[in-house]
Amino acid sequence: MNDSPAVRPSDGRGPIEVRGAVELPALREHIELTTSDGLTLVGELAVPADRAPVATLVTLHPLPTAGGFMDSHILRKAAGRLPALADLAVVRFNTRGTTSPRGTSEGTFEGGVGERADVAAAMAFVAERGLPNPWLVGWSFGTELALKYGLEHPIKGAILLSPPLHRATDAELGAWADQDRVLVAIIPEHDDYLQPEEARARFAAVPATRFVAVDGGKHLWVGESMTRRVLDEIVAVVNPAALPLPTEWDEQGDA
């Protein structure tokens, strides 16, 4: 998915272009989460290298039975860029039964039911570490988990990338109405499951939803322009003072 490495000058100094799979400076730690039903989930925490984060993204990946995992490209790029560019902590993890290069989380896929405990384990980790101002960022299947279970936790809100609204019931969606938590729906024009016109009708149950329709977007957000658009929209909600996000980074660590 356009994961080209950063372009570096031949002398090894000077700015690099922020694109593809570039990893900007951050403190990165392999983590393990323990669920209430005794499973160990593998993941990663990335935080700014030299300052405290201003907010935390708890990311929920796409459907594991269709290839989704903690390294799904938008989530990996958020962890690779946003600690440095936007002072954000990023938590990524594999839900039960999911495998990535980080490893395999225990258990088996439960269609969004048992994964309730996975979300709770991630939020318990955030609390234990004292990570500030947590937001859920779900993509596809991950949006279903955010909608179904997010209100059980002290989050600032949820950001939904390509929500299919297959598993979240109308009642679960409607529960977000009249809440003090922010709900943001980022809908690609050419989504495979829920395009903007239908999405507006479905999300009418939560009138305060911040609705973002992305012209030319597709469910998988392929391409650097779409990556930048999605990350810009996330930062616009969570830490707008960090905008505009730089497109270059010098190797001394100054954007």
Kinemage of the C-alpha trace (Angstrom):
@kinemage 1
@onewidth
@group {chain A} dominant
@subgroup {mainchain}
@vectorlist {calphas} color= white
{ca met a 1} P 0.000 0.000 0.000
{ca asn a 2} L 2.540 2.554 -1.168
{ca asp a 3} L 4.932 1.725 1.654
{ca ser a 4} L 7.999 3.144 -0.057
{ca pro a 5} L 10.864 4.054 2.278
{ca ala a 6} L 11.665 7.661 3.062
{ca val a 7} L 13.810 9.352 0.445
{ca arg a 8} L 17.138 10.328 2.054
{ca pro a 9} L 19.813 12.597 0.590
{ca ser a 10} L 22.878 10.724 -0.621
{ca asp a 11} L 25.103 12.304 2.073
{ca gly a 12} L 22.819 11.060 4.863
{ca arg a 13} L 22.029 14.593 6.063
{ca gly a 14} L 19.240 17.038 5.419
{ca pro a 15} L 15.471 16.568 5.243
{ca ile a 16} L 13.660 13.365 4.356
{ca glu a 17} L 10.237 13.213 2.804
{ca val a 18} L 7.565 11.974 5.180
{ca arg a 19} L 5.822 9.291 3.160
{ca gly a 20} L 5.286 5.555 2.945
{ca ala a 21} L 6.772 3.493 5.748
{ca val a 22} L 9.054 6.196 7.169
{ca glu a 23} L 9.426 5.932 10.969
{ca leu a 24} L 10.116 9.259 12.644
{ca pro a 25} L 11.772 9.467 16.078
{ca ala a 26} L 9.712 8.078 18.946
{ca leu a 27} L 10.051 5.838 21.967
{ca arg a 28} L 8.656 2.487 20.857
{ca glu a 29} L 7.911 -0.362 23.233
{ca his a 30} L 6.575 -3.867 22.724
{ca ile a 31} L 3.637 -4.313 25.072
{ca glu a 32} L 1.355 -7.112 26.222
{ca leu a 33} L -2.259 -6.669 27.255
{ca thr a 34} L -4.094 -9.107 29.524
{ca thr a 35} L -7.811 -9.565 28.981
{ca ser a 36} L -10.409 -10.337 31.625
{ca asp a 37} L -10.747 -13.853 30.173
{ca gly a 38} L -7.035 -14.511 30.569
{ca leu a 39} L -5.656 -13.923 27.088
{ca thr a 40} L -2.398 -12.144 26.272
{ca leu a 41} L -2.569 -9.709 23.361
{ca val a 42} L 0.579 -8.364 21.715
{ca gly a 43} L 1.038 -4.752 20.720
{ca glu a 44} L 3.188 -1.637 20.626
{ca leu a 45} L 3.207 1.735 22.334
{ca ala a 46} L 4.834 4.673 20.559
{ca val a 47} L 5.251 8.018 22.363
{ca pro a 48} L 7.103 11.242 21.540
{ca ala a 49} L 10.851 10.855 21.969
{ca asp a 50} L 11.531 13.929 24.083
{ca arg a 51} L 8.278 15.274 25.499
{ca ala a 52} L 5.024 14.114 27.033
{ca pro a 53} L 2.144 13.267 24.699
{ca val a 54} L -0.842 15.588 24.634
{ca ala a 55} L -3.305 12.831 23.722
{ca thr a 56} L -3.450 9.102 23.016
{ca leu a 57} L -4.753 7.156 20.042
{ca val a 58} L -5.938 3.642 20.890
{ca thr a 59} L -6.171 2.032 17.476
{ca leu a 60} L -8.521 -0.806 16.513
{ca his a 61} L -7.555 -2.611 13.330
{ca pro a 62} L -9.627 -3.902 10.380
{ca leu a 63} L -11.150 -7.372 10.140
{ca pro a 64} L -8.481 -9.991 10.903
{ca thr a 65} L -10.191 -12.635 8.759
{ca ala a 66} L -9.719 -10.275 5.790
{ca gly a 67} L -6.075 -9.436 6.532
{ca gly a 68} L -6.490 -6.698 9.136
{ca phe a 69} L -3.975 -6.433 11.984
{ca met a 70} L -2.103 -3.867 14.056
{ca asp a 71} L 0.202 -3.122 11.095
{ca ser a 72} L -2.616 -2.254 8.691
{ca his a 73} L -1.034 0.637 6.871
{ca ile a 74} L -2.904 3.683 8.207
{ca leu a 75} L -2.411 2.523 11.803
{ca arg a 76} L 1.263 1.726 11.265
{ca lys a 77} L 1.838 5.103 9.637
{ca ala a 78} L 0.026 6.863 12.467
{ca ala a 79} L 2.449 5.216 14.890
{ca gly a 80} L 5.393 5.992 12.631
{ca arg a 81} L 4.629 9.690 12.212
{ca leu a 82} L 2.266 11.168 14.789
{ca pro a 83} L 4.369 10.883 17.965
{ca ala a 84} L 6.935 13.165 16.283
{ca leu a 85} L 4.640 15.354 14.189
{ca ala a 86} L 1.666 15.803 16.543
{ca asp a 87} L 2.854 14.893 20.079
{ca leu a 88} L 0.551 11.877 20.229
{ca ala a 89} L 0.926 8.502 21.914
{ca val a 90} L -0.224 5.631 19.704
{ca val a 91} L -1.300 2.237 21.038
{ca arg a 92} L -1.603 -0.585 18.516
{ca phe a 93} L -2.400 -4.219 19.276
{ca asn a 94} L -3.627 -7.414 17.667
{ca thr a 95} L -7.076 -8.441 18.798
{ca arg a 96} L -7.574 -12.042 19.887
{ca gly a 97} L -6.314 -14.635 17.417
{ca thr a 98} L -4.682 -12.032 15.157
{ca thr a 99} L -1.111 -12.317 13.847
{ca ser a 100} L 1.326 -9.658 12.663
{ca pro a 101} L 5.137 -9.348 12.588
{ca arg a 102} L 4.878 -8.348 16.273
{ca gly a 103} L 3.447 -11.774 17.069
{ca thr a 104} L 0.137 -13.540 17.598
{ca ser a 105} L -2.417 -12.627 20.219
{ca glu a 106} L -3.876 -15.549 22.120
{ca gly a 107} L -7.408 -16.746 21.537
{ca thr a 108} L -9.501 -16.907 18.394
{ca phe a 109} L -11.515 -14.368 16.420
{ca glu a 110} L -14.974 -13.956 17.968
{ca gly a 111} L -16.709 -11.715 15.462
{ca gly a 112} L -16.664 -8.635 17.664
{ca val a 113} L -18.157 -10.287 20.762
{ca gly a 114} L -15.174 -11.501 22.773
{ca glu a 115} L -13.224 -8.539 21.425
{ca arg a 116} L -15.109 -6.423 23.966
{ca ala a 117} L -12.533 -7.670 26.486
{ca asp a 118} L -9.704 -6.734 24.114
{ca val a 119} L -10.858 -3.115 24.003
{ca ala a 120} L -11.145 -3.131 27.793
{ca ala a 121} L -7.605 -4.507 28.143
{ca ala a 122} L -6.239 -1.735 25.930
{ca met a 123} L -8.043 0.914 27.937
{ca ala a 124} L -6.795 -0.599 31.205
{ca phe a 125} L -3.254 -0.330 29.836
{ca val a 126} L -3.822 3.344 28.979
{ca ala a 127} L -5.019 3.992 32.526
{ca glu a 128} L -2.127 2.073 34.108
{ca arg a 129} L 0.404 4.065 32.119
{ca gly a 130} L -1.325 7.381 32.759
{ca leu a 131} L -1.564 8.131 29.047
{ca pro a 132} L -3.551 11.339 28.534
{ca asn a 133} L -6.776 12.127 26.710
{ca pro a 134} L -7.494 8.758 25.049
{ca trp a 135} L -9.325 8.513 21.726
{ca leu a 136} L -10.395 5.336 19.975
{ca val a 137} L -9.410 5.231 16.307
{ca gly a 138} L -11.128 2.359 14.541
{ca trp a 139} L -10.791 1.287 10.931
{ca ser a 140} L -13.498 -0.860 9.313
{ca phe a 141} L -14.074 -3.759 11.784
{ca gly a 142} L -12.311 -1.623 14.377
{ca thr a 143} L -15.051 0.997 14.066
{ca glu a 144} L -17.602 -1.620 15.117
{ca leu a 145} L -15.637 -2.282 18.298
{ca ala a 146} L -15.371 1.452 18.970
{ca leu a 147} L -19.096 1.996 18.525
{ca lys a 148} L -20.171 -1.083 20.480
{ca tyr a 149} L -17.817 -0.714 23.439
{ca gly a 150} L -16.261 2.756 23.440
{ca leu a 151} L -18.838 4.304 25.738
{ca glu a 152} L -17.866 1.822 28.462
{ca his a 153} L -14.540 3.632 28.867
{ca pro a 154} L -13.327 7.156 29.734
{ca ile a 155} L -12.467 8.216 26.204
{ca lys a 156} L -12.602 11.708 24.710
{ca gly a 157} L -14.299 10.272 21.653
{ca ala a 158} L -14.001 7.932 18.687
{ca ile a 159} L -12.726 8.471 15.163
{ca leu a 160} L -14.182 6.034 12.635
{ca leu a 161} L -12.354 5.274 9.370
{ca ser a 162} L -14.517 3.564 6.735
{ca pro a 163} L -17.225 2.352 9.136
{ca pro a 164} L -19.289 -0.461 7.558
{ca leu a 165} L -21.949 -0.452 10.305
{ca his a 166} L -22.430 -4.214 9.940
{ca arg a 167} L -22.067 -5.314 13.555
{ca ala a 168} L -22.940 -2.186 15.527
{ca thr a 169} L -26.693 -2.094 16.059
{ca asp a 170} L -28.882 0.973 15.624
{ca ala a 171} L -29.278 1.041 19.406
{ca glu a 172} L -25.510 0.953 19.943
{ca leu a 173} L -25.011 3.769 17.449
{ca gly a 174} L -27.881 5.783 18.904
{ca ala a 175} L -26.338 5.516 22.381
{ca trp a 176} L -23.701 8.016 21.226
{ca ala a 177} L -26.350 10.731 20.938
{ca asp a 178} L -26.452 13.264 23.773
{ca gln a 179} L -23.010 12.185 24.959
{ca asp a 180} L -20.117 14.437 25.864
{ca arg a 181} L -17.856 12.185 23.771
{ca val a 182} L -17.008 13.264 20.232
{ca leu a 183} L -17.893 10.973 17.326
{ca val a 184} L -16.144 11.517 13.991
{ca ala a 185} L -17.004 9.504 10.867
{ca ile a 186} L -14.530 9.670 7.965
{ca ile a 187} L -16.249 8.201 4.921
{ca pro a 188} L -14.531 7.519 1.577
{ca glu a 189} L -16.497 8.450 -1.527
{ca his a 190} L -16.061 5.004 -3.099
{ca asp a 191} L -16.306 2.839 0.009
{ca asp a 192} L -17.146 -0.815 -0.566
{ca tyr a 193} L -19.683 -0.928 2.264
{ca leu a 194} L -20.988 2.490 3.335
{ca gln a 195} L -20.711 5.507 1.062
{ca pro a 196} L -21.356 9.109 2.142
{ca glu a 197} L -25.044 9.427 1.231
{ca glu a 198} L -26.071 6.278 3.113
{ca ala a 199} L -23.636 7.082 5.916
{ca arg a 200} L -25.255 10.470 6.491
{ca ala a 201} L -28.619 8.746 6.852
{ca arg a 202} L -27.285 6.101 9.256
{ca phe a 203} L -25.377 8.596 11.398
{ca ala a 204} L -28.402 10.896 11.626
{ca ala a 205} L -29.145 8.967 14.824
{ca val a 206} L -26.222 10.883 16.342
{ca pro a 207} L -26.817 14.457 15.163
{ca ala a 208} L -23.586 15.772 16.635
{ca thr a 209} L -21.444 13.400 14.541
{ca arg a 210} L -18.601 15.194 12.790
{ca phe a 211} L -19.021 13.829 9.293
{ca val a 212} L -16.098 13.951 6.835
{ca ala a 213} L -16.703 12.745 3.274
{ca val a 214} L -13.446 12.225 1.368
{ca asp a 215} L -13.649 12.707 -2.383
{ca gly a 216} L -11.897 9.940 -4.270
{ca gly a 217} L -11.373 7.854 -1.132
{ca lys a 218} L -11.732 4.075 -0.993
{ca his a 219} L -12.187 1.689 1.921
{ca leu a 220} L -8.480 0.847 2.188
{ca trp a 221} L -7.213 4.449 1.865
{ca val a 222} L -4.481 3.386 -0.577
{ca gly a 223} L -1.859 5.959 -1.611
{ca glu a 224} L 0.155 8.641 0.128
{ca ser a 225} L -2.383 11.382 -0.566
{ca met a 226} L -5.075 9.377 1.222
{ca thr a 227} L -2.744 8.532 4.108
{ca arg a 228} L -2.000 12.211 4.607
{ca arg a 229} L -5.669 13.135 4.381
{ca val a 230} L -6.657 10.590 7.022
{ca leu a 231} L -3.824 11.521 9.399
{ca asp a 232} L -4.639 15.215 8.933
{ca glu a 233} L -8.277 14.551 9.838
{ca ile a 234} L -7.275 12.601 12.960
{ca val a 235} L -4.926 15.355 14.126
{ca ala a 236} L -7.536 18.025 13.349
{ca val a 237} L -9.739 16.400 15.987
{ca val a 238} L -7.169 15.358 18.587
{ca asn a 239} L -4.497 18.080 18.462
{ca pro a 240} L -5.352 20.733 15.859
{ca ala a 241} L -2.494 22.964 17.054
{ca ala a 242} L -0.107 20.525 15.328
{ca leu a 243} L -1.517 21.271 11.873
{ca pro a 244} L -0.411 21.508 9.163
{ca leu a 245} L 1.576 18.303 9.451
{ca pro a 246} L 5.019 18.702 7.864
{ca thr a 247} L 5.797 16.686 4.753
{ca glu a 248} L 9.558 16.781 5.443
{ca trp a 249} L 11.647 15.940 8.499
{ca asp a 250} L 15.308 16.747 8.946
{ca glu a 251} L 17.585 14.107 10.395
{ca gln a 252} L 18.451 16.287 13.352
{ca gly a 253} L 14.856 15.797 14.489
{ca asp a 254} L 13.393 19.175 13.545
{ca ala a 255} L 10.294 19.193 11.378
